[in-house]
Amino acid sequence: MADLGKIDRAFFDEYVYPNLGADRDDVTLGPQHGVDFGVIGVGDRAVVMATDPVFLMPSLGFERAAWFAFHILMSDVAVSGLAPTHLSVDLNLPPQMTDDQFQVVWETFDAEATDLGVSVVTGHTGRYAGCNYPMVGGGTAVSVGDHDDLVRPDGAEVGDRVVVTKGPAIEATGLLSIQFESLMDGALDAETIDAATDRFYDMSPVRDALTAAAAGPVHAMHDATECGIYGGLYEMARAAGVGIELDRERVPIQPGVLEACEFFDIDPWVSISEGTLLAAVAPDGVDAVLDALEAEGIPAADAGVVTEGSGLVVDGEPTDHPGVDPFWGTFEEYMGKLDE
C-alpha cells in the first residue's frame, strides 16, 4: 500500500477484490480498481452508488470547504450520466468543531443538494476524540435512472474520440494555491496567484458529466482524480480493454495551473484533478458534446482517440500509470513549511 493516497491496483487485487462478500445477481457492475461507481439493478431501474471520504478543509473557510466536500461525493455517480438523486452521510467530527461551524457546513450541503435535486436519506453525525480534519467521515451518493441512460465506465469503444474538460491539475492547483498562498507570495505575481486560486470552483465535474451525457453518444466517463489525466485515461483504457492515444497539445490548460505546479514542483499531468472530466465519445457526437460544454462555459477539447490494444500513449510515447499522486506528499511537505 502506498504511504499516502489511494491504494494501487496490485494491493486492490490481492487484498480487496477477493473479499467482496456474497455474489448477487442484482449487482450489474461491481468494484474494480480505478472505476468510479457500482451499479445495482432494481426492477427496470439502474441504481448507481459511489462512496468517498467527507474531505473538509477549514483553512478554505467552512462554506467553501463544504461546497467542495459535497461535490466530491457527487462526482463519481455523476460520471454515470445519471443525475445524483440521494445521499447518505457519516460525519465523524473533530471535538473542536463548533456548532456554528457545523451549521455553515450543513446548510451548504443542503443548498447544493437542493440545487441538484438530491435528497439526504440517512446518515450519522457526532464529535469524537481522535477525529481530525480533513477526513471527517464518509458518504454514499446514489443516482437512480434508466439502464439505457447509464454511461458505463468500461464502455469506451475503438474509434471513440477522447474529450477532456478543463485540463490538468485543477484540484492540485486550487487546493495548494489557496492553502499555501502566503508561501507563493513573492515567488509568483499577484495575477498568477489569483488565477491559480480561481481554479477552486472548477473542482467539480458534475455539470461537465451531465452536460456531456445529455448532448451526444457518450460511451464512458471518468473523473481525473488521483494521478490526474494520465492516471484517469490509463484507468479508462484498462477498464474497457482498449488503448487511448492522447495529443497533449490539444488539452485545455487553465490560467495559473502550470505556474502553480512549477512552484510546488509537481507534474500537472499526474496530479489530482477533481473537476476534469474524461469522456469517450462516439465520433459523430463529438461536435454536439463540445458545443454543449461550450454553452455551459466549460472549457473542453477533442484531445485523443480510443484505439485497439491497451494502455495509454501520450504524443506517441507509451505512458504507464503514474502509481502515486504527488499531491499528498507535497501537501504534507508544505504544511510543515507553514509551521516553520
C-alpha positions in Angstrom: 0.0 0.0 0.0 1.2 3.5 -0.8 2.2 5.6 2.2 -0.3 8.3 1.2 -3.3 8.4 -1.2 -5.4 5.6 -2.7 -4.2 2.0 -2.9 -2.7 0.8 -6.2 -4.1 -2.0 -8.4 -1.8 -4.6 -7.0 -3.0 -4.0 -3.4 -6.6 -4.0 -4.6 -6.2 -7.2 -6.5 -4.5 -9.0 -3.6 -6.5 -7.8 -0.6 -9.7 -6.2 -1.7 -11.0 -7.9 -4.8 -11.0 -11.5 -3.4 -13.1 -10.4 -0.4 -16.3 -8.8 -1.6 -19.0 -10.7 0.3 -21.9 -12.5 -1.3 -22.3 -12.8 -5.0 -25.7 -11.3 -6.0 -27.4 -11.3 -9.4 -28.6 -7.7 -9.0 -25.1 -6.3 -8.9 -24.5 -5.4 -12.6 -21.3 -3.5 -12.1 -19.1 -4.4 -9.1 -15.9 -3.0 -7.6 -12.9 -2.5 -10.0 -9.7 -0.6 -9.4 -9.9 2.8 -10.9 -13.7 2.6 -11.6 -15.8 5.4 -10.1 -19.0 3.6 -9.2 -21.0 0.4 -8.9 -24.5 -0.4 -10.2 -27.4 -2.4 -8.9 -30.4 -3.4 -11.0 -33.7 -2.9 -9.2 -36.5 -3.8 -11.5 -36.2 -1.7 -14.6 -34.1 0.9 -12.8 -30.3 1.3 -12.5 -29.1 2.3 -9.0 -25.6 3.8 -9.2 -23.6 4.1 -6.0 -20.3 5.6 -5.0 -18.6 6.2 -1.6 -16.0 8.8 -0.8 -14.5 10.5 2.2 -16.0 13.7 3.5 -13.0 15.9 2.9 -13.3 19.1 4.8 -10.5 21.7 5.0 -11.3 24.5 7.4 -8.5 26.6 6.0 -10.6 27.1 2.9 -13.4 28.7 5.0 -16.2 26.4 6.1 -18.6 27.4 3.3 -16.1 26.9 0.6 -14.8 23.7 2.2 -18.3 22.3 2.4 -19.0 23.1 -1.2 -16.0 21.0 -2.2 -16.8 18.2 0.2 -20.3 17.9 -1.3 -19.1 17.9 -4.9 -16.5 15.2 -4.2 -19.4 13.0 -3.0 -21.4 13.7 -6.1 -18.7 13.4 -8.7 -18.4 9.6 -9.0 -22.1 9.0 -9.6 -22.4 11.9 -12.0 -20.0 10.3 -14.4 -22.5 7.5 -14.8 -24.5 10.1 -16.8 -27.4 9.7 -14.4 -28.1 12.8 -12.2 -27.4 12.3 -8.5 -30.6 11.7 -6.6 -29.8 10.6 -3.0 -27.1 10.9 -0.4 -26.2 9.1 2.9 -23.6 10.9 5.0 -21.5 9.9 8.0 -19.9 12.8 9.9 -17.2 11.9 12.4 -16.3 15.4 13.5 -13.3 16.7 15.5 -14.2 17.8 19.0 -13.1 21.4 18.3 -15.7 21.9 15.5 -18.2 24.4 16.9 -22.0 24.3 16.4 -21.8 27.4 14.3 -19.2 25.9 12.0 -21.3 22.8 11.6 -24.3 24.9 10.7 -22.4 26.5 7.9 -21.2 23.1 6.6 -24.6 21.5 6.7 -26.5 24.5 5.3 -24.1 24.5 2.4 -24.7 20.8 1.9 -28.4 21.4 1.9 -28.2 24.3 -0.6 -26.0 22.3 -3.1 -28.2 19.2 -2.7 -31.4 21.2 -3.3 -29.9 22.7 -6.4 -29.0 19.3 -7.8 -32.3 17.6 -6.7 -30.5 15.4 -4.2 -32.3 14.2 -1.1 -30.3 13.2 2.1 -32.0 10.0 3.2 -29.9 8.8 6.1 -26.6 9.3 8.0 -24.8 9.7 11.3 -23.3 12.7 13.0 -21.1 13.0 16.1 -18.0 14.5 17.6 -15.3 12.0 18.5 -11.8 12.2 20.1 -9.2 11.2 17.6 -11.1 12.5 14.5 -9.2 15.2 12.6 -9.6 17.4 9.5 -9.7 17.0 6.6 -11.1 13.4 6.6 -14.2 13.7 8.9 -16.3 10.9 7.7 -17.7 9.4 4.5 -20.7 9.5 2.3 -22.5 7.4 -0.3 -24.1 9.1 -3.2 -26.8 7.5 -5.3 -28.2 8.1 -8.8 -31.4 6.4 -9.9 -32.3 6.2 -13.6 -33.0 4.1 -16.7 -30.5 1.4 -17.6 -30.4 2.8 -21.2 -29.2 6.2 -20.0 -26.3 4.7 -18.0 -22.8 5.5 -19.2 -20.6 2.6 -18.0 -17.0 3.3 -17.0 -15.9 0.3 -19.1 -17.7 1.4 -22.3 -15.0 3.1 -24.3 -15.0 1.8 -27.9 -12.3 1.7 -30.6 -12.7 4.8 -32.7 -14.2 7.0 -29.9 -12.8 10.4 -29.5 -11.4 11.4 -26.1 -12.9 14.7 -24.8 -11.1 16.4 -21.9 -12.6 19.3 -19.9 -10.7 22.0 -18.0 -7.3 20.3 -18.3 -4.7 19.0 -15.8 -4.1 19.6 -12.1 -7.3 21.5 -11.4 -7.6 20.2 -7.8 -3.9 20.3 -7.1 -3.7 23.9 -8.2 -6.9 25.1 -6.5 -6.2 23.5 -3.1 -2.4 24.1 -2.9 -2.7 27.7 -4.0 -5.4 28.6 -1.5 -3.8 26.6 1.3 -0.3 28.0 0.7 -1.0 31.3 -0.9 1.2 33.1 1.7 4.2 30.9 0.6 3.6 31.7 -3.1 3.6 35.5 -2.4 6.7 37.0 -3.9 7.6 33.9 -5.9 4.7 34.4 -8.3 2.9 37.7 -9.3 -0.5 38.5 -7.8 -2.3 38.0 -11.1 -0.9 34.4 -11.4 -1.8 33.6 -7.8 -5.3 34.9 -8.3 -5.7 32.7 -11.4 -4.4 29.7 -9.5 -6.8 30.2 -6.6 -9.7 30.8 -9.0 -9.4 27.1 -10.0 -11.1 26.2 -6.8 -14.7 26.4 -8.2 -13.6 24.3 -11.3 -13.2 21.3 -8.9 -16.5 19.6 -9.7 -17.1 17.5 -12.8 -20.8 17.1 -12.1 -22.1 19.7 -14.6 -19.5 18.6 -17.1 -20.6 15.0 -16.9 -24.4 15.6 -17.0 -24.0 18.1 -19.9 -21.9 15.7 -22.0 -24.1 12.7 -21.4 -27.2 14.7 -22.4 -25.6 16.1 -25.6 -24.4 13.1 -27.5 -23.5 9.5 -27.6 -21.0 9.1 -24.7 -19.7 5.6 -24.1 -17.6 6.1 -21.0 -16.7 8.9 -18.5 -14.1 9.2 -15.7 -13.2 11.9 -13.2 -9.4 12.6 -13.3 -8.9 12.5 -9.6 -5.8 10.8 -8.1 -2.9 10.6 -10.6 -4.6 13.1 -12.8 -5.2 13.0 -16.5 -2.6 10.3 -17.2 -3.9 8.1 -14.4 -7.5 8.6 -15.4 -7.0 7.9 -19.1 -5.0 4.8 -18.3 -7.8 3.5 -16.0 -10.4 4.3 -18.6 -8.5 2.3 -21.2 -7.8 -0.6 -18.8 -11.5 -0.8 -17.8 -12.6 -1.2 -21.4 -9.7 -3.4 -22.6 -8.6 -0.8 -25.2 -5.8 1.7 -25.8 -6.0 5.5 -25.7 -3.8 7.9 -27.6 -3.6 11.5 -26.2 -2.4 14.6 -28.1 -1.3 16.7 -25.1 -1.1 20.0 -27.0 -4.9 19.7 -27.6 -5.8 19.6 -23.9 -7.0 22.9 -22.5 -4.9 24.3 -19.7 -6.4 26.8 -17.3 -4.7 30.0 -16.1 -2.4 29.6 -13.2 -2.1 25.9 -13.4 1.4 25.5 -14.9 2.9 28.2 -12.8 1.5 26.8 -9.6 2.6 23.3 -10.4 6.1 24.6 -11.2 6.2 26.4 -7.9 5.1 23.3 -6.0 7.4 21.1 -8.1 4.7 18.7 -9.2 3.9 17.3 -12.6 0.5 18.7 -13.6 -0.3 15.7 -15.9 -0.1 13.1 -13.0 -1.5 15.4 -10.2 -5.0 15.1 -8.8 -7.6 16.9 -10.9 -11.0 16.6 -9.4 -13.3 18.5 -11.8 -11.6 17.4 -15.0 -13.9 15.1 -17.0 -12.5 12.5 -19.4 -15.1 11.2 -21.8 -15.0 8.6 -24.6 -17.5 10.0 -27.2 -18.7 8.5 -30.4 -17.1 10.4 -33.4 -20.5 11.6 -34.6 -21.3 13.0 -31.2 -18.1 15.0 -30.5 -19.3 18.3 -32.0 -22.6 18.2 -30.1 -20.8 17.4 -26.8 -18.2 20.2 -27.3 -20.9 22.7 -28.3 -23.0 21.8 -25.2 -20.0 22.2 -22.9 -19.1 25.5 -24.5 -22.7 26.7 -24.0 -22.2 26.0 -20.3 -18.9 27.8 -20.1 -16.9 24.6 -19.6 -13.5 24.6 -21.5 -13.1 21.3 -23.4 -11.4 19.8 -26.4 -11.2 16.7 -28.5 -7.7 15.6 -27.5 -7.4 11.9 -28.3 -8.7 8.7 -29.7 -9.6 5.2 -28.4 -7.6 2.5 -30.2 -7.1 -1.2 -30.4 -4.5 -2.6 -28.0 -4.0 -1.5 -24.4 -2.6 1.3 -22.2 -2.0 5.0 -22.7 0.1 6.6 -25.4 0.9 10.3 -25.0 2.3 12.1 -28.0 3.4 8.8 -29.5 5.1 7.6 -26.3 3.7 4.6 -24.2 2.9 6.0 -20.8 2.3 3.8 -17.7 0.0 4.6 -14.8 1.8 7.1 -12.5 1.2 4.9 -9.5 1.5 7.7 -6.9 -0.1 11.1 -7.0 2.4 13.9 -5.9 -0.3 16.0 -4.3 -0.4 14.2 -1.0 3.3 14.3 -0.3 3.5 18.0 -1.5 0.6 18.9 0.8 2.3 17.4 3.8 5.6 19.0 2.9 4.1 22.5 2.6 2.1 22.1 5.8 5.4 21.7 7.5 6.7 24.9 5.9 3.7 26.8 7.2 4.7 25.7 10.7 8.3 26.8 10.3 
